[in-house]
C-alpha cells in the first residue's frame, strides 16, 4: 500500500517513510504475501482487517 501511495504522490515521501517505520512488522509481512495474490483474487479489506485482528488477539492472549 505504501508503494501505491508513494508512486502516485498521494503523500509526501517523508510521511510514507514514517508510516513504514511505524507499521507493525506482522502487517508488513502480511502485505508482502498479499502482494503476490492477483488483485481479483485478494480478500476484501474487511477480511484483511478481521484476519489481522484475530492474529493480534491470539498474540495478546
N, CA, C and O atoms as a CHARMM CRD file, in Angstrom:
* protein
*
  244
    1    1 UNK  N      0.81900  -1.18700   0.00000 PROA 1      0.00000
    2    1 UNK  CA     0.00000   0.00000   0.00000 PROA 1      0.00000
    3    1 UNK  C      0.86600   1.25400   0.00000 PROA 1      0.00000
    4    1 UNK  O      0.56200   2.23400  -0.67900 PROA 1      0.00000
    5    2 UNK  N      1.94200   1.20600   0.76800 PROA 2      0.00000
    6    2 UNK  CA     2.80100   2.38700   0.79200 PROA 2      0.00000
    7    2 UNK  C      3.45300   2.62700  -0.56500 PROA 2      0.00000
    8    2 UNK  O      3.68200   3.77500  -0.94600 PROA 2      0.00000
    9    3 UNK  N      3.75100   1.56100  -1.29100 PROA 3      0.00000
   10    3 UNK  CA     4.31000   1.73300  -2.64100 PROA 3      0.00000
   11    3 UNK  C      3.29900   2.44700  -3.53400 PROA 3      0.00000
   12    3 UNK  O      3.65300   3.36000  -4.28000 PROA 3      0.00000
   13    4 UNK  N      2.04900   2.02700  -3.45000 PROA 4      0.00000
   14    4 UNK  CA     0.96700   2.65900  -4.22300 PROA 4      0.00000
   15    4 UNK  C      0.87900   4.14800  -3.88500 PROA 4      0.00000
   16    4 UNK  O      0.79300   4.98900  -4.78000 PROA 4      0.00000
   17    5 UNK  N      0.90300   4.46500  -2.59500 PROA 5      0.00000
   18    5 UNK  CA     0.80300   5.85200  -2.14800 PROA 5      0.00000
   19    5 UNK  C      2.00100   6.65800  -2.64100 PROA 5      0.00000
   20    5 UNK  O      1.84700   7.78600  -3.10900 PROA 5      0.00000
   21    6 UNK  N      3.18600   6.07900  -2.53400 PROA 6      0.00000
   22    6 UNK  CA     4.39900   6.76800  -2.95200 PROA 6      0.00000
   23    6 UNK  C      4.41200   6.98400  -4.47100 PROA 6      0.00000
   24    6 UNK  O      4.71000   8.08100  -4.94200 PROA 6      0.00000
   25    7 UNK  N      4.08700   5.93600  -5.23000 PROA 7      0.00000
   26    7 UNK  CA     4.12800   6.03100  -6.69200 PROA 7      0.00000
   27    7 UNK  C      3.16000   7.07200  -7.23400 PROA 7      0.00000
   28    7 UNK  O      3.42700   7.69400  -8.26200 PROA 7      0.00000
   29    8 UNK  N      2.05300   7.26200  -6.55900 PROA 8      0.00000
   30    8 UNK  CA     1.04400   8.20700  -7.03500 PROA 8      0.00000
   31    8 UNK  C      1.15900   9.58700  -6.38800 PROA 8      0.00000
   32    8 UNK  O      0.38200  10.49600  -6.68100 PROA 8      0.00000
   33    9 UNK  N      2.14700   9.71900  -5.50100 PROA 9      0.00000
   34    9 UNK  CA     2.37000  11.00700  -4.86300 PROA 9      0.00000
   35    9 UNK  C      1.22200  11.43800  -3.96000 PROA 9      0.00000
   36    9 UNK  O      0.94900  12.63000  -3.81900 PROA 9      0.00000
   37   10 UNK  N      0.54500  10.45500  -3.34400 PROA 10     0.00000
   38   10 UNK  CA    -0.60800  10.75700  -2.50100 PROA 10     0.00000
   39   10 UNK  C     -0.20400  11.36300  -1.15700 PROA 10     0.00000
   40   10 UNK  O     -0.99300  12.06100  -0.52100 PROA 10     0.00000
   41   11 UNK  N      1.01000  11.09400  -0.73700 PROA 11     0.00000
   42   11 UNK  CA     1.57000  11.68400   0.48300 PROA 11     0.00000
   43   11 UNK  C      3.02500  12.04000   0.20100 PROA 11     0.00000
   44   11 UNK  O      3.65800  11.44900  -0.67400 PROA 11     0.00000
   45   12 UNK  N      3.54900  13.00500   0.94400 PROA 12     0.00000
   46   12 UNK  CA     4.98000  13.30000   0.81100 PROA 12     0.00000
   47   12 UNK  C      5.81600  12.07200   1.19400 PROA 12     0.00000
   48   12 UNK  O      5.39800  11.26100   2.02000 PROA 12     0.00000
   49   13 UNK  N      6.99100  11.94800   0.59000 PROA 13     0.00000
   50   13 UNK  CA     7.85900  10.79700   0.85300 PROA 13     0.00000
   51   13 UNK  C      8.15800  10.65200   2.34500 PROA 13     0.00000
   52   13 UNK  O      8.22700   9.53300   2.85300 PROA 13     0.00000
   53   14 UNK  N      8.33600  11.76100   3.04500 PROA 14     0.00000
   54   14 UNK  CA     8.63800  11.68000   4.48600 PROA 14     0.00000
   55   14 UNK  C      7.47700  11.05700   5.26700 PROA 14     0.00000
   56   14 UNK  O      7.70600  10.33400   6.23600 PROA 14     0.00000
   57   15 UNK  N      6.23600  11.33000   4.85400 PROA 15     0.00000
   58   15 UNK  CA     5.08100  10.72300   5.52200 PROA 15     0.00000
   59   15 UNK  C      5.02600   9.22600   5.24300 PROA 15     0.00000
   60   15 UNK  O      4.72700   8.43600   6.13800 PROA 15     0.00000
   61   16 UNK  N      5.31200   8.83700   4.00700 PROA 16     0.00000
   62   16 UNK  CA     5.31900   7.41500   3.65800 PROA 16     0.00000
   63   16 UNK  C      6.40400   6.69900   4.46700 PROA 16     0.00000
   64   16 UNK  O      6.17600   5.60600   4.98600 PROA 16     0.00000
   65   17 UNK  N      7.57200   7.31100   4.57000 PROA 17     0.00000
   66   17 UNK  CA     8.65600   6.71600   5.35400 PROA 17     0.00000
   67   17 UNK  C      8.26000   6.55600   6.81800 PROA 17     0.00000
   68   17 UNK  O      8.60500   5.55600   7.44800 PROA 17     0.00000
   69   18 UNK  N      7.53600   7.53500   7.36200 PROA 18     0.00000
   70   18 UNK  CA     7.08300   7.45300   8.74900 PROA 18     0.00000
   71   18 UNK  C      6.08400   6.32200   8.94000 PROA 18     0.00000
   72   18 UNK  O      6.10600   5.63700   9.96300 PROA 18     0.00000
   73   19 UNK  N      5.20300   6.12200   7.95500 PROA 19     0.00000
   74   19 UNK  CA     4.23600   5.02400   8.03300 PROA 19     0.00000
   75   19 UNK  C      4.97700   3.69600   8.04600 PROA 19     0.00000
   76   19 UNK  O      4.67100   2.81300   8.84800 PROA 19     0.00000
   77   20 UNK  N      5.94800   3.55900   7.15800 PROA 20     0.00000
   78   20 UNK  CA     6.71200   2.31400   7.07800 PROA 20     0.00000
   79   20 UNK  C      7.45900   2.05800   8.38300 PROA 20     0.00000
   80   20 UNK  O      7.47100   0.93500   8.88600 PROA 20     0.00000
   81   21 UNK  N      8.07600   3.09300   8.92400 PROA 21     0.00000
   82   21 UNK  CA     8.85000   2.93600  10.16300 PROA 21     0.00000
   83   21 UNK  C      7.96600   2.55600  11.34700 PROA 21     0.00000
   84   21 UNK  O      8.41400   1.85600  12.25500 PROA 21     0.00000
   85   22 UNK  N      6.71000   3.01200  11.34500 PROA 22     0.00000
   86   22 UNK  CA     5.83100   2.75900  12.47500 PROA 22     0.00000
   87   22 UNK  C      4.89600   1.58200  12.31600 PROA 22     0.00000
   88   22 UNK  O      4.18200   1.22700  13.25400 PROA 22     0.00000
   89   23 UNK  N      4.88600   0.96900  11.14300 PROA 23     0.00000
   90   23 UNK  CA     3.95500  -0.13700  10.89600 PROA 23     0.00000
   91   23 UNK  C      4.42100  -1.39900  11.62600 PROA 23     0.00000
   92   23 UNK  O      5.61700  -1.68600  11.68500 PROA 23     0.00000
   93   24 UNK  N      3.47200  -2.14100  12.17600 PROA 24     0.00000
   94   24 UNK  CA     3.83600  -3.40600  12.81600 PROA 24     0.00000
   95   24 UNK  C      4.46200  -4.36500  11.80800 PROA 24     0.00000
   96   24 UNK  O      4.01300  -4.45900  10.66500 PROA 24     0.00000
   97   25 UNK  N      5.48100  -5.05900  12.23200 PROA 25     0.00000
   98   25 UNK  CA     6.19400  -5.99200  11.36000 PROA 25     0.00000
   99   25 UNK  C      5.24400  -7.03300  10.77100 PROA 25     0.00000
  100   25 UNK  O      5.36700  -7.37300   9.59500 PROA 25     0.00000
  101   26 UNK  N      4.31400  -7.53900  11.55200 PROA 26     0.00000
  102   26 UNK  CA     3.37800  -8.53800  11.05100 PROA 26     0.00000
  103   26 UNK  C      2.53600  -7.99000   9.90300 PROA 26     0.00000
  104   26 UNK  O      2.25500  -8.70800   8.94400 PROA 26     0.00000
  105   27 UNK  N      2.13900  -6.74600   9.99400 PROA 27     0.00000
  106   27 UNK  CA     1.34000  -6.14700   8.93700 PROA 27     0.00000
  107   27 UNK  C      2.15600  -6.02700   7.65400 PROA 27     0.00000
  108   27 UNK  O      1.64600  -6.28900   6.56400 PROA 27     0.00000
  109   28 UNK  N      3.39900  -5.63900   7.77800 PROA 28     0.00000
  110   28 UNK  CA     4.26800  -5.52600   6.60700 PROA 28     0.00000
  111   28 UNK  C      4.46300  -6.89600   5.96700 PROA 28     0.00000
  112   28 UNK  O      4.39400  -7.02100   4.74500 PROA 28     0.00000
  113   29 UNK  N      4.70600  -7.92200   6.77600 PROA 29     0.00000
  114   29 UNK  CA     4.84200  -9.28000   6.24600 PROA 29     0.00000
  115   29 UNK  C      3.56600  -9.72300   5.53400 PROA 29     0.00000
  116   29 UNK  O      3.62300 -10.33000   4.46400 PROA 29     0.00000
  117   30 UNK  N      2.42900  -9.42100   6.12500 PROA 30     0.00000
  118   30 UNK  CA     1.14400  -9.76200   5.52500 PROA 30     0.00000
  119   30 UNK  C      0.99800  -9.08500   4.16800 PROA 30     0.00000
  120   30 UNK  O      0.56200  -9.71700   3.20600 PROA 30     0.00000
  121   31 UNK  N      1.35600  -7.81800   4.08000 PROA 31     0.00000
  122   31 UNK  CA     1.24100  -7.08400   2.82600 PROA 31     0.00000
  123   31 UNK  C      2.13400  -7.68100   1.75200 PROA 31     0.00000
  124   31 UNK  O      1.74700  -7.72600   0.58400 PROA 31     0.00000
  125   32 UNK  N      3.32000  -8.13900   2.12600 PROA 32     0.00000
  126   32 UNK  CA     4.22400  -8.75500   1.15300 PROA 32     0.00000
  127   32 UNK  C      3.61000 -10.03600   0.57700 PROA 32     0.00000
  128   32 UNK  O      3.70800 -10.29200  -0.62300 PROA 32     0.00000
  129   33 UNK  N      2.98800 -10.82600   1.42800 PROA 33     0.00000
  130   33 UNK  CA     2.36000 -12.07100   0.96900 PROA 33     0.00000
  131   33 UNK  C      1.17900 -11.75700   0.05300 PROA 33     0.00000
  132   33 UNK  O      1.04500 -12.35100  -1.01600 PROA 33     0.00000
  133   34 UNK  N      0.33800 -10.83900   0.46700 PROA 34     0.00000
  134   34 UNK  CA    -0.86100 -10.50000  -0.29700 PROA 34     0.00000
  135   34 UNK  C     -0.50400  -9.87500  -1.64700 PROA 34     0.00000
  136   34 UNK  O     -1.25400 -10.02000  -2.61100 PROA 34     0.00000
  137   35 UNK  N      0.61900  -9.19200  -1.72100 PROA 35     0.00000
  138   35 UNK  CA     1.02800  -8.55300  -2.97500 PROA 35     0.00000
  139   35 UNK  C      1.21200  -9.56900  -4.09500 PROA 35     0.00000
  140   35 UNK  O      1.12400  -9.21200  -5.27000 PROA 35     0.00000
  141   36 UNK  N      1.46700 -10.83400  -3.74900 PROA 36     0.00000
  142   36 UNK  CA     1.64600 -11.87700  -4.75800 PROA 36     0.00000
  143   36 UNK  C      0.32900 -12.47500  -5.24300 PROA 36     0.00000
  144   36 UNK  O      0.32000 -13.25800  -6.19300 PROA 36     0.00000
  145   37 UNK  N     -0.77700 -12.11700  -4.60600 PROA 37     0.00000
  146   37 UNK  CA    -2.09700 -12.63000  -4.99300 PROA 37     0.00000
  147   37 UNK  C     -2.69500 -11.68400  -6.03500 PROA 37     0.00000
  148   37 UNK  O     -2.73500 -10.47400  -5.81500 PROA 37     0.00000
  149   38 UNK  N     -3.16000 -12.22100  -7.16700 PROA 38     0.00000
  150   38 UNK  CA    -3.78300 -11.34400  -8.16800 PROA 38     0.00000
  151   38 UNK  C     -4.90900 -10.52000  -7.55000 PROA 38     0.00000
  152   38 UNK  O     -5.66000 -11.00800  -6.70500 PROA 38     0.00000
  153   39 UNK  N     -5.01500  -9.27800  -7.97800 PROA 39     0.00000
  154   39 UNK  CA    -5.96600  -8.34200  -7.38700 PROA 39     0.00000
  155   39 UNK  C     -7.38200  -8.90500  -7.31700 PROA 39     0.00000
  156   39 UNK  O     -8.05200  -8.76100  -6.29400 PROA 39     0.00000
  157   40 UNK  N     -7.84300  -9.53900  -8.37900 PROA 40     0.00000
  158   40 UNK  CA    -9.21100 -10.06600  -8.42000 PROA 40     0.00000
  159   40 UNK  C     -9.43400 -11.19700  -7.41400 PROA 40     0.00000
  160   40 UNK  O    -10.57500 -11.50900  -7.07500 PROA 40     0.00000
  161   41 UNK  N     -8.34700 -11.81000  -6.93500 PROA 41     0.00000
  162   41 UNK  CA    -8.45900 -12.94000  -6.01100 PROA 41     0.00000
  163   41 UNK  C     -8.18400 -12.56000  -4.55800 PROA 41     0.00000
  164   41 UNK  O     -8.31800 -13.39600  -3.66300 PROA 41     0.00000
  165   42 UNK  N     -7.80600 -11.31900  -4.32000 PROA 42     0.00000
  166   42 UNK  CA    -7.48200 -10.89000  -2.95800 PROA 42     0.00000
  167   42 UNK  C     -8.72900 -10.78300  -2.09900 PROA 42     0.00000
  168   42 UNK  O     -9.81300 -10.48100  -2.59800 PROA 42     0.00000
  169   43 UNK  N     -8.57000 -11.03100  -0.80000 PROA 43     0.00000
  170   43 UNK  CA    -9.71100 -10.85400   0.10400 PROA 43     0.00000
  171   43 UNK  C    -10.08700  -9.37200   0.20600 PROA 43     0.00000
  172   43 UNK  O     -9.29100  -8.48900  -0.11100 PROA 43     0.00000
  173   44 UNK  N    -11.30200  -9.12900   0.65000 PROA 44     0.00000
  174   44 UNK  CA   -11.74300  -7.74400   0.83200 PROA 44     0.00000
  175   44 UNK  C    -10.97500  -7.11100   1.98800 PROA 44     0.00000
  176   44 UNK  O    -10.37000  -7.81300   2.79800 PROA 44     0.00000
  177   45 UNK  N    -11.00100  -5.80200   2.05900 PROA 45     0.00000
  178   45 UNK  CA   -10.32200  -5.09500   3.15000 PROA 45     0.00000
  179   45 UNK  C    -10.88100  -5.53400   4.50400 PROA 45     0.00000
  180   45 UNK  O    -10.12800  -5.67900   5.46700 PROA 45     0.00000
  181   46 UNK  N    -12.18800  -5.74300   4.58300 PROA 46     0.00000
  182   46 UNK  CA   -12.79900  -6.20100   5.84700 PROA 46     0.00000
  183   46 UNK  C    -12.21400  -7.54400   6.24900 PROA 46     0.00000
  184   46 UNK  O    -11.91500  -7.75300   7.42500 PROA 46     0.00000
  185   47 UNK  N    -12.04100  -8.47000   5.29200 PROA 47     0.00000
  186   47 UNK  CA   -11.43100  -9.76600   5.58700 PROA 47     0.00000
  187   47 UNK  C    -10.00300  -9.58500   6.09900 PROA 47     0.00000
  188   47 UNK  O     -9.59700 -10.24300   7.05700 PROA 47     0.00000
  189   48 UNK  N     -9.25600  -8.70900   5.47300 PROA 48     0.00000
  190   48 UNK  CA    -7.87400  -8.45200   5.89800 PROA 48     0.00000
  191   48 UNK  C     -7.85000  -7.96100   7.33300 PROA 48     0.00000
  192   48 UNK  O     -7.08100  -8.45300   8.15900 PROA 48     0.00000
  193   49 UNK  N     -8.69400  -6.99100   7.61800 PROA 49     0.00000
  194   49 UNK  CA    -8.72200  -6.41400   8.97400 PROA 49     0.00000
  195   49 UNK  C     -9.12400  -7.47000   9.99600 PROA 49     0.00000
  196   49 UNK  O     -8.51000  -7.57300  11.05800 PROA 49     0.00000
  197   50 UNK  N    -10.14200  -8.24500   9.68400 PROA 50     0.00000
  198   50 UNK  CA   -10.58000  -9.29800  10.60300 PROA 50     0.00000
  199   50 UNK  C     -9.47100 -10.31800  10.85000 PROA 50     0.00000
  200   50 UNK  O     -9.23900 -10.71400  11.99200 PROA 50     0.00000
  201   51 UNK  N     -8.79000 -10.74200   9.80100 PROA 51     0.00000
  202   51 UNK  CA    -7.69800 -11.71200   9.94800 PROA 51     0.00000
  203   51 UNK  C     -6.55900 -11.13100  10.78400 PROA 51     0.00000
  204   51 UNK  O     -6.01100 -11.80000  11.66000 PROA 51     0.00000
  205   52 UNK  N     -6.21600  -9.88800  10.50200 PROA 52     0.00000
  206   52 UNK  CA    -5.14500  -9.24200  11.25600 PROA 52     0.00000
  207   52 UNK  C     -5.51800  -9.13400  12.73200 PROA 52     0.00000
  208   52 UNK  O     -4.71400  -9.45800  13.60600 PROA 52     0.00000
  209   53 UNK  N     -6.73000  -8.68200  13.00100 PROA 53     0.00000
  210   53 UNK  CA    -7.18700  -8.52800  14.38500 PROA 53     0.00000
  211   53 UNK  C     -7.24700  -9.86100  15.10000 PROA 53     0.00000
  212   53 UNK  O     -6.94000  -9.93400  16.29000 PROA 53     0.00000
  213   54 UNK  N     -7.64000 -10.92900  14.39300 PROA 54     0.00000
  214   54 UNK  CA    -7.64800 -12.25900  15.00000 PROA 54     0.00000
  215   54 UNK  C     -6.24600 -12.64400  15.46000 PROA 54     0.00000
  216   54 UNK  O     -6.06600 -13.20600  16.54000 PROA 54     0.00000
  217   55 UNK  N     -5.25100 -12.33100  14.62100 PROA 55     0.00000
  218   55 UNK  CA    -3.86700 -12.64200  14.97600 PROA 55     0.00000
  219   55 UNK  C     -3.40300 -11.84800  16.16900 PROA 55     0.00000
  220   55 UNK  O     -2.70600 -12.37500  17.03700 PROA 55     0.00000
  221   56 UNK  N     -3.77800 -10.58900  16.22500 PROA 56     0.00000
  222   56 UNK  CA    -3.40100  -9.72300  17.35400 PROA 56     0.00000
  223   56 UNK  C     -4.02800 -10.24600  18.63900 PROA 56     0.00000
  224   56 UNK  O     -3.37200 -10.29300  19.67900 PROA 56     0.00000
  225   57 UNK  N     -5.29000 -10.63700  18.57100 PROA 57     0.00000
  226   57 UNK  CA    -5.97700 -11.15100  19.76100 PROA 57     0.00000
  227   57 UNK  C     -5.32000 -12.43200  20.25600 PROA 57     0.00000
  228   57 UNK  O     -5.19900 -12.64100  21.46300 PROA 57     0.00000
  229   58 UNK  N     -4.89500 -13.29400  19.33100 PROA 58     0.00000
  230   58 UNK  CA    -4.22700 -14.54200  19.74500 PROA 58     0.00000
  231   58 UNK  C     -2.90400 -14.23300  20.42400 PROA 58     0.00000
  232   58 UNK  O     -2.54500 -14.87300  21.41200 PROA 58     0.00000
  233   59 UNK  N     -2.17000 -13.24400  19.89400 PROA 59     0.00000
  234   59 UNK  CA    -0.88700 -12.88800  20.49700 PROA 59     0.00000
  235   59 UNK  C     -1.04700 -12.27100  21.87000 PROA 59     0.00000
  236   59 UNK  O     -0.20200 -12.45200  22.74600 PROA 59     0.00000
  237   60 UNK  N     -2.13900 -11.54000  22.05500 PROA 60     0.00000
  238   60 UNK  CA    -2.36400 -10.85100  23.32700 PROA 60     0.00000
  239   60 UNK  C     -2.84600 -11.81400  24.40900 PROA 60     0.00000
  240   60 UNK  O     -2.75300 -11.50800  25.59700 PROA 60     0.00000
  241   61 UNK  N     -3.35300 -12.95900  24.01000 PROA 61     0.00000
  242   61 UNK  CA    -3.92800 -13.91100  24.98000 PROA 61     0.00000
  243   61 UNK  C     -2.85000 -14.61900  25.76700 PROA 61     0.00000
  244   61 UNK  O     -3.15500 -15.45000  26.62200 PROA 61     0.00000
